[in-house]
Amino acid sequence: MIDQWLQHKWFLRFIALALAVLLYLMVAETSSSNNASSALPIVGQSSMTLDVPVEVFFDDF
């Protein structure tokens, strides 16, 4: 049944549009400057900084 839906280009266009709208809403929510709680549980206000030494290895020809 889903295989038949995936064959129709209008179904795929609808799915692409829905994903684009969800992505826009997530980006618009994170870029807002107010401190209101997030409507989406995925988006968080926390951040973490890690101090990890970086070692570069390369071949010297």
N, CA, C and O of each residue as an XYZ file, in Angstrom:
244
protein
N       0.834     -1.191      0.000
C       0.000      0.000      0.000
C       0.879      1.256      0.000
O       0.643      2.180     -0.778
N       1.892      1.287      0.872
C       2.774      2.455      0.910
C       3.602      2.517     -0.362
O       3.933      3.604     -0.834
N       3.943      1.346     -0.929
C       4.685      1.337     -2.185
C       3.906      2.040     -3.291
O       4.495      2.712     -4.138
N       2.599      1.888     -3.285
C       1.766      2.563     -4.289
C       1.763      4.067     -4.059
O       1.779      4.839     -5.018
N       1.742      4.493     -2.800
C       1.763      5.930     -2.495
C       3.076      6.550     -2.937
O       3.095      7.669     -3.451
N       4.185      5.824     -2.738
C       5.492      6.358     -3.090
C       5.687      6.482     -4.601
O       6.611      7.162     -5.049
N       4.847      5.849     -5.373
C       4.925      5.956     -6.829
C       4.284      7.243     -7.348
O       4.564      7.657     -8.473
N       3.439      7.875     -6.556
C       2.764      9.103     -6.969
C       3.623     10.312     -6.605
O       4.074     10.458     -5.469
N       3.838     11.180     -7.609
C       4.714     12.322     -7.357
C       4.058     13.359     -6.442
O       4.773     14.097     -5.764
N       2.726     13.442     -6.397
C       2.081     14.412     -5.520
C       2.205     14.023     -4.057
O       2.277     14.894     -3.190
N       2.230     12.737     -3.771
C       2.449     12.285     -2.397
C       3.854     12.661     -1.942
O       4.037     13.141     -0.824
N       4.836     12.447     -2.796
C       6.211     12.801     -2.458
C       6.374     14.311     -2.317
O       7.138     14.772     -1.468
N       5.674     15.078     -3.128
C       5.729     16.538     -3.006
C       5.131     16.999     -1.688
O       5.643     17.924     -1.057
N       4.052     16.358     -1.274
C       3.434     16.706      0.003
C       4.376     16.385      1.164
O       4.514     17.184      2.091
N       5.013     15.237      1.116
C       5.962     14.858      2.172
C       7.125     15.845      2.198
O       7.545     16.265      3.276
N       7.655     16.225      1.035
C       8.759     17.182      0.978
C       8.334     18.541      1.538
O       9.105     19.182      2.252
N       7.133     18.978      1.228
C       6.635     20.245      1.745
C       6.474     20.189      3.263
O       6.827     21.138      3.963
N       5.946     19.083      3.767
C       5.771     18.942      5.218
C       7.128     18.951      5.923
O       7.264     19.576      6.975
N       8.122     18.279      5.372
C       9.452     18.283      5.977
C      10.078     19.666      5.920
O      10.751     20.077      6.865
N       9.868     20.395      4.819
C      10.406     21.745      4.711
C       9.779     22.677      5.732
O      10.474     23.505      6.321
N       8.481     22.555      5.949
C       7.801     23.400      6.936
C       8.289     23.073      8.343
O       8.522     23.980      9.142
N       8.448     21.785      8.655
C       8.954     21.406      9.977
C      10.377     21.910     10.189
O      10.710     22.379     11.277
N      11.213     21.820      9.170
C      12.576     22.320      9.286
C      12.579     23.826      9.491
O      13.347     24.336     10.307
N      11.736     24.543      8.768
C      11.643     25.995      8.940
C      11.197     26.351     10.355
O      11.742     27.271     10.965
N      10.218     25.635     10.872
C       9.728     25.920     12.223
C      10.800     25.654     13.269
O      10.900     26.397     14.246
N      11.599     24.614     13.087
C      12.660     24.330     14.043
C      13.741     25.398     13.998
O      14.251     25.800     15.044
N      14.100     25.865     12.808
C      15.131     26.889     12.680
C      14.611     28.221     13.190
O      15.342     28.948     13.863
N      13.374     28.555     12.888
C      12.788     29.809     13.351
C      12.677     29.810     14.870
O      12.836     30.859     15.495
N      12.411     28.666     15.470
C      12.291     28.567     16.929
C      13.645     28.767     17.593
O      13.722     29.424     18.631
N      14.704     28.226     17.033
C      16.019     28.348     17.656
C      16.627     29.723     17.448
O      17.456     30.154     18.250
N      16.235     30.420     16.392
C      16.828     31.724     16.132
C      16.055     32.868     16.782
O      16.469     34.023     16.680
N      14.954     32.570     17.442
C      14.207     33.635     18.108
C      14.994     34.126     19.321
O      15.688     33.347     19.975
N      14.884     35.407     19.614
C      15.697     35.984     20.686
C      15.018     35.965     22.051
O      15.651     36.315     23.047
N      13.767     35.571     22.126
C      13.101     35.555     23.429
C      13.492     34.305     24.202
O      13.946     33.325     23.610
N      13.321     34.331     25.511
C      13.714     33.227     26.378
C      12.533     32.336     26.740
O      12.563     31.675     27.778
N      11.523     32.304     25.932
C      10.364     31.464     26.211
C      10.750     30.002     26.049
O      11.691     29.664     25.331
N      10.007     29.148     26.727
C      10.311     27.727     26.625
C       9.996     27.241     25.215
O       9.098     27.753     24.547
N      10.740     26.263     24.792
C      10.628     25.755     23.433
C       9.352     24.940     23.269
O       8.971     24.189     24.166
N       8.693     25.087     22.125
C       7.503     24.306     21.834
C       7.879     22.911     21.363
O       7.077     21.983     21.465
N       9.099     22.758     20.845
C       9.559     21.460     20.385
C      10.505     20.866     21.424
O      11.437     21.543     21.857
N      10.290     19.632     21.827
C      11.142     19.052     22.868
C      12.556     18.763     22.389
O      13.448     18.570     23.215
N      12.791     18.728     21.078
C      14.111     18.418     20.544
C      15.049     19.607     20.732
O      16.238     19.432     20.995
N      14.514     20.797     20.598
C      15.332     21.999     20.652
C      15.644     22.330     22.107
O      14.738     22.449     22.932
N      16.928     22.479     22.416
C      17.324     22.773     23.781
C      18.093     24.078     23.852
O      18.557     24.593     22.834
N      18.225     24.605     25.047
C      18.932     25.855     25.255
C      20.312     25.631     25.849
O      21.033     26.599     26.092
N      20.700     24.396     26.090
C      21.976     24.115     26.727
C      23.077     23.952     25.686
O      22.822     23.639     24.524
N      24.305     24.172     26.138
C      25.457     23.959     25.272
C      26.587     23.376     26.110
O      26.583     23.478     27.336
N      27.557     22.761     25.431
C      28.663     22.131     26.120
C      29.941     22.411     25.339
O      29.957     22.328     24.111
N      31.004     22.742     26.053
C      32.294     22.981     25.437
C      33.264     21.915     25.908
O      33.403     21.672     27.106
N      33.932     21.282     24.959
C      34.894     20.240     25.281
C      36.289     20.710     24.897
O      36.492     21.232     23.800
N      37.240     20.530     25.786
C      38.637     20.850     25.491
C      39.356     19.541     25.179
O      39.787     18.826     26.084
N      39.478     19.241     23.912
C      40.117     18.014     23.469
C      41.329     18.386     22.633
O      41.194     19.145     21.673
N      42.510     17.875     22.968
C      43.688     18.189     22.156
C      43.591     17.545     20.774
O      43.135     16.410     20.629
N      44.019     18.278     19.786
C      43.969     17.801     18.409
C      45.379     17.470     17.959
O      46.281     18.304     18.033
N      45.556     16.247     17.495
C      46.856     15.831     16.981
C      46.704     15.562     15.489
O      45.793     14.849     15.068
N      47.606     16.141     14.692
C      47.540     16.005     13.243
C      48.602     15.015     12.795
O      49.785     15.194     13.082
N      48.187     13.987     12.104
C      49.107     13.012     11.537
C      48.995     13.082     10.019
O      47.892     13.048      9.474
N      50.130     13.178      9.337
C      50.103     13.169      7.883
C      51.397     12.547      7.379
O      52.399     12.495      8.092
N      51.357     12.078      6.145
C      52.537     11.464      5.527
C      53.388     12.552      4.925
O      52.887     13.415      4.205
N      54.681     12.517      5.218
C      55.618     13.489      4.673
C      56.398     12.826      3.546
O      57.283     12.009      3.798
N      56.075     13.171      2.312
C      56.742     12.560      1.154
C      57.909     13.386      0.723
O      58.595     13.033     -0.237
